[in-house]
Amino acid sequence: MGLKRGTIASLVEVLAVSTKLGLTSFGGPIAHLGYFHNEYIRRRKWMDERSYADLVALCQFLPGPASSQVGIGIGIVRAGLLGGLVAWLGFTLPSIIALVAFAFLLQGFDLGNTGWIHGLKIVAVAIVAHAILGMGQKLTPDRNRATIAVIAAAVTLYWQAAYSQVIIIAAAGLIGVWLYRMKTVEGTPDLNIRISRSLAVSCLVIFLTLLIMLPFLRQWGNMEWIAMFDSYYRAGSLVFGGGHVVLPLLENEVVFTGWVNESDFLAGYSAAQAVPGPLFTFASYLGTLSGGLTGAIVATTAIFLPAFLLVAGTLPFWNVLRNNSKIQGALIGINAAVVGILLAALYDPLWTSAIVESGDFMLAAILFIMLVFWKLPPWMIVVAGALGGMALELI
């Protein structure tokens, strides 16, 4: 049975939009949420504002690359399970190609902090500030929610541990249940999730089975590709807090085991900061160094597979949960906390690494004005930021 014409059209649409995002989404996982918000929610209205915030909150709860999971979730809502796969492929493939090329051709090239790279960091500041402005207006409209957001931002800045964001979000959810226990909240429109619950349960079973069995298979079967798959799958399954958090774990897996030396590891880390798309594609670079193209395929598949299984396994239950009164109260608190976490990320690491001199602030302000008032598309902001960074380097 072939795919219906409408489904094929939806898949092509998802692939085109996600590929554009994969080519232009610089700045790391926090900035990606801003790019997604601008493209999927503001421009195309594939999902309402609150549903997007709920999806972000869900993916913040799940281990793995949160921004990639949000993209997968939007693809599933738009075009089913294949839509999620296509959304991931479009968003991820450009950076995979770039980092595999770095591994083959530019292993000894030090990107340093050249002007255009610094300009891209400033772009991320403007993009995230724009996202916070839009989400904050809708998700923190009253004193209680604004207070939750500010407290979440403060705690995030002062307590930077691997599981801190999960605990902050959980605490905000409990506060939301308590504060809004007597409040009647309007039901949110159901997301059109074309995945059966039986398939969702199967995805969760596969996720847990691989997580438990791969270490045993690694010991029993003396095959390097199984060891590699286990290392990257475990990294993708157990890391909370986004792409940057996975880097020290990967260092422990690939440098200490001798697959990649420290110098090449750091060169790849620099490359990962310079290309668009998810930081988890750093695994593609590492896999290429240790196993060529086959290694890149194994590492990339293994590190992203948990994200896909978890999103596909939880989304079909999300409509029921998110329209429960207690869950709605929790989501009110959680969404406010997500705004606070984004606010904290705007300061550290984005602002602290990008806004060093007065010229950096001026460029960030110009880019922000271009987004908010001129409403220019993100790719133009990226180009303007890169050119502005090069100009600042010459001054």
C-alpha positions as CSV (number, residue, x, y, z in Angstrom):
1,M,0.0,0.0,0.0
2,G,1.5,3.3,-1.1
3,L,1.5,6.5,0.8
4,K,-1.4,8.9,0.1
5,R,-0.7,11.9,-2.0
6,G,-1.5,14.3,0.9
7,T,0.9,12.3,3.2
8,I,3.7,12.5,0.6
9,A,3.1,16.3,0.2
10,S,3.3,16.7,4.0
11,L,6.5,14.7,4.1
12,V,8.1,16.8,1.3
13,E,7.0,20.0,3.1
14,V,8.4,18.8,6.5
15,L,11.7,17.8,4.7
16,A,12.0,21.2,3.0
17,V,11.4,23.2,6.1
18,S,13.5,21.1,8.4
19,T,16.4,21.1,5.9
20,K,16.2,24.9,5.8
21,L,16.4,24.9,9.6
22,G,19.3,22.4,9.5
23,L,21.2,24.8,7.2
24,T,20.6,28.0,9.2
25,S,20.1,27.0,12.9
26,F,23.3,28.1,14.5
27,G,23.9,28.6,18.2
28,G,23.3,25.3,19.9
29,P,20.2,23.6,21.4
30,I,18.7,26.6,23.2
31,A,18.9,28.7,20.0
32,H,17.3,25.9,18.0
33,L,14.1,26.3,20.1
34,G,14.1,29.9,19.0
35,Y,14.5,29.0,15.3
36,F,11.8,26.3,15.6
37,H,9.5,28.8,17.3
38,N,10.0,31.3,14.6
39,E,9.6,28.9,11.7
40,Y,7.1,26.3,12.8
41,I,4.9,28.4,15.1
42,R,5.1,32.0,14.1
43,R,5.4,31.6,10.4
44,R,3.7,28.3,9.5
45,K,1.4,27.8,12.5
46,W,1.9,24.1,12.5
47,M,1.1,24.1,16.2
48,D,-0.4,26.6,18.6
49,E,1.8,28.5,21.0
50,R,0.8,26.5,24.1
51,S,1.1,23.1,22.4
52,Y,4.6,24.1,21.4
53,A,5.5,25.1,24.9
54,D,4.0,21.8,26.2
55,L,6.1,19.9,23.7
56,V,9.2,21.7,24.8
57,A,8.4,20.9,28.4
58,L,7.9,17.2,27.6
59,C,11.2,17.1,25.7
60,Q,13.0,18.9,28.6
61,F,11.8,16.0,30.8
62,L,13.1,13.3,28.4
63,P,16.8,12.5,28.3
64,G,18.6,13.2,25.0
65,P,18.9,16.2,22.6
66,A,15.8,18.3,23.6
67,S,15.8,20.5,20.4
68,S,16.1,17.5,18.1
69,Q,13.2,15.8,20.1
70,V,11.1,18.9,19.7
71,G,11.7,18.8,15.9
72,I,10.9,15.1,15.8
73,G,7.7,15.8,17.7
74,I,6.6,18.6,15.4
75,G,7.3,16.3,12.4
76,I,5.2,13.5,14.0
77,V,2.3,15.9,14.6
78,R,2.5,17.2,11.0
79,A,3.1,14.0,9.1
80,G,3.1,10.9,11.4
81,L,6.0,8.7,12.3
82,L,7.7,9.2,9.0
83,G,7.2,12.9,9.4
84,G,9.2,12.7,12.6
85,L,12.0,10.8,10.9
86,V,12.0,13.2,7.9
87,A,12.1,16.2,10.3
88,W,15.1,14.7,12.1
89,L,16.8,13.9,8.8
90,G,16.4,17.3,7.3
91,F,17.5,19.1,10.5
92,T,20.4,16.8,11.2
93,L,21.9,15.8,7.8
94,P,23.6,19.1,7.0
95,S,25.6,19.1,10.2
96,I,26.4,15.4,9.8
97,I,27.9,16.1,6.3
98,A,29.8,19.1,7.6
99,L,31.3,17.3,10.6
100,V,32.2,14.1,8.6
101,A,34.0,16.4,6.2
102,F,35.8,18.0,9.1
103,A,36.9,14.6,10.2
104,F,38.3,13.6,6.8
105,L,39.7,16.9,5.7
106,L,40.2,19.4,8.6
107,Q,41.2,17.4,11.6
108,G,44.2,19.6,12.3
109,F,42.4,22.9,11.6
110,D,41.9,25.2,14.6
111,L,38.8,27.3,14.1
112,G,39.7,29.4,17.1
113,N,37.4,32.4,17.6
114,T,37.4,34.0,14.2
115,G,35.1,36.9,13.5
116,W,32.3,35.1,11.6
117,I,32.1,32.4,14.3
118,H,31.8,35.0,17.0
119,G,29.1,36.7,14.9
120,L,27.1,33.5,14.9
121,K,27.3,33.4,18.7
122,I,25.8,36.9,18.7
123,V,23.1,35.7,16.3
124,A,22.2,33.0,18.9
125,V,21.7,35.8,21.5
126,A,19.3,37.7,19.3
127,I,17.4,34.5,18.3
128,V,16.9,33.3,21.9
129,A,16.0,36.8,23.2
130,H,13.3,36.9,20.5
131,A,12.0,33.5,21.5
132,I,11.9,34.6,25.2
133,L,10.0,37.7,24.3
134,G,7.3,35.7,22.4
135,M,7.0,32.8,24.9
136,G,7.2,35.0,27.9
137,Q,4.3,37.2,26.8
138,K,2.1,34.1,26.5
139,L,3.4,31.8,29.2
140,T,4.2,34.3,32.1
141,P,1.2,36.7,31.9
142,D,0.7,37.0,35.7
143,R,2.7,37.6,38.8
144,N,2.8,33.9,39.9
145,R,4.1,32.6,36.6
146,A,6.6,35.5,36.2
147,T,7.9,34.7,39.7
148,I,8.3,31.0,38.8
149,A,10.2,32.0,35.7
150,V,12.6,34.3,37.5
151,I,13.2,31.8,40.3
152,A,13.8,29.1,37.7
153,A,16.3,31.3,35.9
154,A,18.2,32.1,39.1
155,V,18.4,28.5,40.2
156,T,19.5,27.4,36.8
157,L,22.3,29.9,36.8
158,Y,23.5,29.0,40.3
159,W,23.0,25.2,40.2
160,Q,24.5,23.9,36.9
161,A,24.4,20.1,37.3
162,A,23.4,17.5,34.8
163,Y,20.0,16.8,36.4
164,S,19.3,20.4,37.6
165,Q,16.9,21.3,34.8
166,V,14.8,18.2,35.3
167,I,14.5,18.9,39.0
168,I,13.7,22.6,38.4
169,I,11.0,21.6,35.9
170,A,9.6,19.0,38.2
171,A,9.5,21.4,41.1
172,A,7.8,24.1,38.9
173,G,5.2,21.5,37.9
174,L,4.4,20.7,41.6
175,I,4.1,24.4,42.3
176,G,1.8,24.8,39.3
177,V,-0.5,22.0,40.6
178,W,-0.7,23.8,44.0
179,L,-1.2,27.3,42.7
180,Y,-3.7,26.5,40.1
181,R,-5.5,23.6,41.8
182,M,-8.8,25.7,42.0
183,K,-8.4,27.2,38.5
184,T,-10.5,26.0,35.6
185,V,-8.2,25.9,32.6
186,E,-9.5,25.8,29.1
187,G,-8.9,22.5,27.3
188,T,-6.1,22.6,24.8
189,P,-6.8,21.4,21.3
190,D,-5.6,17.8,20.8
191,L,-2.5,17.3,18.8
192,N,-3.1,15.1,15.7
193,I,-0.7,12.3,16.6
194,R,-0.9,9.5,14.1
195,I,0.8,6.9,16.1
196,S,-1.1,4.1,17.9
197,R,-0.6,3.5,21.6
198,S,0.5,-0.1,20.9
199,L,3.3,1.2,18.6
200,A,4.2,3.8,21.3
201,V,4.5,1.1,23.9
202,S,6.7,-0.9,21.5
203,C,9.0,2.0,21.1
204,L,9.4,2.4,24.8
205,V,10.1,-1.4,25.2
206,I,12.7,-1.2,22.4
207,F,14.3,1.8,24.2
208,L,14.6,0.0,27.5
209,T,15.7,-3.4,26.0
210,L,18.6,-1.8,24.1
211,L,19.6,0.2,27.1
212,I,19.8,-2.9,29.3
213,M,21.0,-5.5,26.8
214,L,23.7,-3.6,24.8
215,P,26.3,-3.6,27.7
216,F,25.9,-7.4,27.9
217,L,26.2,-7.8,24.1
218,R,29.3,-5.7,24.3
219,Q,30.9,-8.0,26.8
220,W,29.7,-11.3,25.1
221,G,30.4,-10.3,21.5
222,N,33.9,-9.0,21.0
223,M,32.9,-6.7,18.1
224,E,33.9,-3.1,18.0
225,W,30.8,-1.8,16.3
226,I,28.7,-3.2,19.1
227,A,30.9,-1.5,21.6
228,M,30.6,1.8,19.7
229,F,26.8,1.5,19.4
230,D,26.6,0.8,23.1
231,S,28.7,3.9,24.0
232,Y,26.8,6.3,21.8
233,Y,23.4,4.8,22.6
234,R,24.0,5.1,26.3
235,A,25.1,8.7,25.9
236,G,21.9,9.6,24.0
237,S,19.8,7.8,26.6
238,L,21.1,9.1,29.8
239,V,22.1,12.7,29.2
240,F,19.9,15.5,30.5
241,G,20.4,19.1,29.8
242,G,21.0,19.3,26.1
243,G,23.9,19.0,23.6
244,H,26.7,20.6,25.6
245,V,26.2,18.1,28.5
246,V,26.9,15.1,26.3
247,L,30.4,16.3,25.4
248,P,32.2,15.3,28.7
249,L,30.4,12.0,28.6
250,L,31.5,11.3,25.0
251,E,35.1,12.3,26.0
252,N,35.0,9.6,28.7
253,E,33.7,7.1,26.1
254,V,36.0,7.8,23.1
255,V,39.1,9.4,24.5
256,F,39.7,7.3,27.5
257,T,39.1,4.2,25.4
258,G,41.6,5.3,22.8
259,W,39.2,5.6,19.9
260,V,40.1,9.3,19.5
261,N,42.9,11.3,20.8
262,E,42.4,14.5,22.9
263,S,43.6,16.9,20.2
264,D,41.3,15.5,17.6
265,F,38.4,15.5,20.1
266,L,38.9,19.2,20.9
267,A,39.2,20.1,17.2
268,G,35.9,18.4,16.6
269,Y,34.3,20.2,19.5
270,S,35.3,23.5,17.8
271,A,33.9,22.4,14.6
272,A,30.6,21.4,16.2
273,Q,30.2,25.0,17.5
274,A,30.7,26.4,14.0
275,V,28.1,24.4,12.1
276,P,24.3,24.6,12.2
277,G,22.1,21.9,13.6
278,P,22.2,19.7,16.7
279,L,25.4,19.4,18.7
280,F,24.8,15.6,19.0
281,T,26.2,15.3,15.4
282,F,29.6,15.7,17.1
283,A,29.2,11.9,17.4
284,S,29.3,11.8,13.5
285,Y,32.8,13.4,13.6
286,L,34.0,11.0,16.4
287,G,32.6,8.0,14.6
288,T,34.3,8.9,11.4
289,L,37.7,9.2,13.2
290,S,37.4,5.8,14.8
291,G,35.6,3.9,12.0
292,G,35.3,5.9,8.8
293,L,31.9,6.3,7.2
294,T,30.6,3.1,8.8
295,G,31.6,4.5,12.2
296,A,29.8,7.7,11.4
297,I,26.6,5.9,10.6
298,V,26.8,3.7,13.7
299,A,27.6,6.6,16.0
300,T,25.0,8.9,14.6
301,T,22.3,6.3,14.6
302,A,23.1,5.1,18.1
303,I,23.1,8.6,19.7
304,F,19.9,9.8,18.1
305,L,17.9,6.5,18.3
306,P,16.9,7.0,22.0
307,A,15.5,10.5,21.2
308,F,13.3,9.1,18.4
309,L,12.1,6.1,20.5
310,L,11.3,8.3,23.5
311,V,9.3,10.9,21.6
312,A,7.4,8.3,19.6
313,G,6.7,6.4,22.8
314,T,5.4,9.3,24.8
315,L,3.5,11.6,22.3
316,P,0.4,9.3,21.8
317,F,-0.3,9.5,25.6
318,W,0.3,13.3,25.7
319,N,-3.2,14.5,24.6
320,V,-4.9,12.6,27.5
321,L,-2.3,13.8,30.0
322,R,-2.1,17.4,29.0
323,N,-5.9,17.9,29.2
324,N,-6.1,16.5,32.8
325,S,-6.7,19.4,35.2
326,K,-3.8,18.5,37.5
327,I,-1.5,18.0,34.5
328,Q,-2.7,21.4,33.1
329,G,-1.8,23.0,36.4
330,A,1.6,21.3,36.3
331,L,2.2,22.5,32.7
332,I,1.4,26.1,33.7
333,G,4.2,26.0,36.2
334,I,6.5,24.0,33.9
335,N,6.0,26.3,30.9
336,A,6.9,29.3,33.2
337,A,10.0,27.4,34.3
338,V,11.0,26.8,30.7
339,V,10.9,30.5,30.0
340,G,13.1,31.0,33.1
341,I,15.5,28.3,31.9
342,L,15.7,30.0,28.5
343,L,16.3,33.3,30.2
344,A,19.2,31.7,32.2
345,A,20.7,30.2,29.0
346,L,20.4,33.6,27.3
347,Y,22.8,34.9,30.0
348,D,25.0,31.8,30.4
349,P,26.4,30.5,28.1
350,L,25.1,32.7,25.2
351,W,25.6,36.3,26.5
352,T,28.7,35.6,28.5
353,S,30.5,34.0,25.5
354,A,29.2,36.3,22.8
355,I,28.8,39.8,24.3
356,V,32.4,40.7,25.2
357,E,32.7,44.3,24.0
358,S,30.4,47.2,23.2
359,G,30.5,46.4,19.5
360,D,29.1,42.9,20.3
361,F,26.2,44.4,22.2
362,M,25.5,46.8,19.3
363,L,25.4,44.0,16.8
364,A,23.1,41.9,19.0
365,A,20.8,44.9,19.4
366,I,20.7,45.4,15.6
367,L,20.0,41.7,15.0
368,F,17.2,41.7,17.6
369,I,15.6,44.8,16.0
370,M,15.8,43.1,12.6
371,L,13.9,40.1,14.0
372,V,11.3,41.9,16.1
373,F,10.5,45.0,14.1
374,W,11.7,44.2,10.6
375,K,10.6,40.6,10.9
376,L,13.4,39.4,8.6
377,P,13.9,35.6,8.2
378,P,16.4,33.8,10.3
379,W,18.8,33.0,7.4
380,M,19.2,36.7,6.8
381,I,19.9,37.2,10.5
382,V,22.6,34.5,10.3
383,V,24.2,36.1,7.3
384,A,24.1,39.6,8.9
385,G,25.5,38.2,12.1
386,A,28.4,36.5,10.4
387,L,29.2,39.6,8.3
388,G,28.9,41.8,11.4
389,G,31.3,39.5,13.3
390,M,33.8,39.8,10.5
391,A,33.5,43.5,10.5
392,L,34.0,43.7,14.3
393,E,37.1,41.7,13.9
394,L,38.6,44.3,11.5
395,I,37.7,47.3,13.7
